[in-house]
Amino acid sequence: MAEAIEPQEDLSDVWLAKTYGSLIQATDLAKVLGFSSAASLTEAHSAGRLPIPLFKMAGRRGWFAYAGDVGAFLRARVAYARAKEEATQ
């Protein structure tokens, strides 16, 4: 299991880009998003359940996501969870 990530710092586009590069491969994206495998990530994408755009690149295998899109999605999820938690207190 992956180590917990501090949302405000470590989910930033800069951290993601330094760790995985500007383009994140499906295998790494699956880890970041908590999927069990790249196959389950791409299955979710094919079914329309993945809110992050994935794309293919000429001359490269597999799917990719832009680190900026991933960072924005994760920050939005953290903000939503925090707002929901505050509303219930």
N, C-alpha and C positions, 0 to 999 in steps of 0.2 A: 504494500500500500504506500502511496506517495506521502511525503511529509506535508503537513499543513502549510498553507501559503498565507502570508499576511496580505490581505486584500489591497490596502492602500498603496503599498510599495511594490510588492512582488507581482501583482497582476498587471502592472503597467506595460504599455507597449515596449518600453525600453528594456525591461527585464525579459519579456518574451523574445524580443529580437536578439538580445545578447545570448540568451540561452538556446534558442532554436533557430535563429536567423529570421529575416523578414518574411520568408515564406516557410510556414510550418507544415511538415509532411504529416500525412494522415496518422502514421504510427505515433508520432509525438503528440499530435493533437488529441488522439484518443486518450493518452495519459493525462494531458492537461484537463480534459473535460470529464475524466473518470469513466470512460468506456472500457470494457474489458479487452477490446482489440480494435485494430484498424478496420477489420471487417464489420464489426458492429457499428462503428462510426459511419462507414459508408452506407450501410444498410439504413441507418437513421436518415442520412442525407437523401438517399433514393426515395424514402417514404415521405419526405418533406417534414421530418421532425427535427431537423438540425437548423437552428436559426442563424448559423454562420455560413456565408457563401463559401463553397468549395469549388475548385477549378482544376483542370488538367493543364499541363504544360507540354509543349512540343518537345520531343526528345527525352522526356522524363516519365518515369512510371508513377502511377498512383495519383492521388488527390492532394491538393495543397490548399492552405488558407493563409490569408494575409494576417500577420501578427497584430496589426492595428484593429482589424475586425474582431479578432479573438479577445484582445484586451478590452475593447468597447463592450462586447457582450458580457464578459466576466464582471466588469465594473457595474454594469446595469443590473446584473443579477444580485450582486452584493448590496447595491443601493436599495433594490426592491426588498430584499430579505431584511435589511436593517429597518426600513420604513414600516414593514409589516410587524416586526418585533416591537418597535416603539409604539405602534398603534394599539397593541394588545396589552401594554403595560399601564 
